[in-house]
Amino acid sequence: MNKTFLFLLTILTIISCTTPAGKDTKPTTTVDEYFALQDSGVQVAGIKMIPITTPVGTFNVWTKRFGTNPRIKILLLHGGPAMTHEYMECFESFFPKEGFEMIEYDQLGSYYSDQPKDSSLWTLPRFVDEVEQVRKALGLNKDNFYLLGNSWGGMLAMEYALKYQDNLKGLIICDMMSSIPDYNKYNLVLQQQMDKKVVDSIMMLQRTGQVANPRYMALLQGYYDQHLCRIVPNPEPVARTFKHVNAEVYTMMQGPSEFAASGRLEKWDIKDRLKEIKVPTLTVGAKYDTMDPDHMKWESTQVQHGRYLYCPEGSHLAMWDDQKHFYPGVIQFIRDVDEGMMK
């Protein structure tokens, strides 16, 4: 009798420990499932070159997948245009241990992907179409697809959502305003905090086409150290990204620097269209950002299901210089969407 009682008590104890009261009992991804091989061929560390069809030919873009999670697959869109995935390698220290599948990706024209020379390729609609082709090739869908974009990647993510949001589960816009004219106005505010002689020299070198002059970047460095990445010297992956930037594409679309936009994107503005975005959306702003954090907060109120994350110690690369606020907020948003709490 006592033995039977003790046996039943042991079973009840095991059950109570494995199923906490009030907790969701939905099965989670195990370690074995997360690292399961996706094919039986030669293993290439998750790297996949994806063919992209364009009006001027087919080209390949580089992607790298970390883990497997049928419910949470996050595609990272880097900034620039024509920077690289490298500065987003910091996500590798956070997302995999949460069990999130993540995919790094170099957009067409970036260092690890093909770099065609036809200038007609460097337009927002063409990049949006590229992201959709990448989505299809990776098997992402509305039940698992999260799109996270930083800077230009945030612009691209917004445009993708406006056209293809039915394919999305969640949208994360990091450090990107919804208007380049408003961004340029905010940059004037930041410039007023700088030494006037430095600002005048930067503008003079830009007007006279001397952006390749070493003095130009030397003058910009103080602005970058304050507003782009506040870790000085920059983390190695950030430095590697700057080393690998495709300056031709970047200058054509953005202009010669982060100081202000003057390229093909100069008049981009979708403020009036934010209300069309119905997918759960997180906007991220930072105190020292090149982008106005109040504008990012406002963005979160304009989409249909928005949330705002503020990084009080961060800059344009808050995923580096304010990790203690950035990652917990982003991770919580992803979990809340996964649990259906952002509808």
RASUL-V413709 format. One record per backbone hydrogen bond with DSSP energy under -0.5 kcal/mol. NH is the residue of the N-H (numbers start at 1). CO is the residue of the C=O. If there is no record, write none. Layout:
NH:CO, NH:CO
This chain:
5:1, 6:2, 7:3, 8:4, 9:5, 10:6, 11:7, 12:8, 13:9, 14:10, 15:11, 16:12, 17:13, 18:14, 19:15, 23:20, 34:30, 35:31, 36:33, 47:44, 48:63, 50:48, 50:61, 51:49, 52:59, 53:51, 54:57, 57:54, 59:52, 61:50, 62:106, 63:48, 64:104, 65:46, 66:102, 67:65, 68:34, 73:144, 74:101, 75:73, 75:146, 76:74, 76:103, 77:148, 78:76, 78:105, 83:79, 87:84, 88:85, 89:86, 91:88, 92:89, 93:90, 94:91, 95:91, 98:94, 98:95, 99:96, 100:95, 101:72, 102:66, 103:74, 104:64, 106:62, 107:105, 109:114, 110:107, 113:110, 114:60, 119:117, 121:118, 122:119, 123:121, 127:123, 128:124, 129:125, 130:126, 131:127, 132:128, 133:129, 134:130, 135:131, 136:132, 137:133, 138:134, 139:135, 139:136, 140:135, 144:141, 145:141, 146:73, 146:144, 147:170, 148:75, 148:146, 149:147, 149:172, 150:77, 151:174, 153:150, 154:151, 155:151, 156:152, 157:153, 158:154, 159:155, 160:156, 161:157, 162:158, 163:159, 163:160, 164:160, 165:161, 167:164, 168:165, 169:145, 170:145, 171:280, 172:147, 173:282, 174:149, 174:172, 175:173, 175:284, 180:268, 181:268, 183:179, 184:180, 185:181, 186:182, 187:183, 188:184, 189:185, 190:186, 191:187, 192:188, 193:190, 194:191, 198:195, 199:195, 200:196, 201:197, 202:198, 203:199, 204:200, 205:201, 206:202, 207:203, 208:204, 209:206, 210:205, 213:210, 216:213, 217:213, 218:214, 219:215, 220:216, 221:217, 222:218, 224:220, 225:221, 226:222, 227:223, 228:224, 229:224, 232:230, 238:235, 239:235, 240:236, 241:237, 242:238, 243:239, 244:240, 245:241, 245:242, 246:82, 247:245, 250:246, 251:247, 252:248, 253:249, 254:250, 255:250, 260:257, 262:254, 263:254, 264:252, 265:253, 266:263, 268:265, 270:178, 273:270, 274:270, 274:271, 276:273, 277:274, 278:276, 281:305, 282:171, 283:307, 284:173, 285:309, 287:311, 288:314, 289:286, 290:227, 293:291, 295:292, 296:292, 297:293, 298:294, 299:295, 300:296, 301:297, 301:298, 302:298, 302:299, 303:299, 304:277, 307:281, 309:283, 311:285, 312:310, 314:311, 316:227, 317:228, 318:315, 320:317, 321:317, 322:318, 323:320, 325:322, 326:322, 327:323, 328:323, 329:325, 330:326, 331:327, 332:328, 333:329, 334:330, 335:331, 336:332, 337:333, 338:334, 339:335, 340:337, 341:336, 343:340
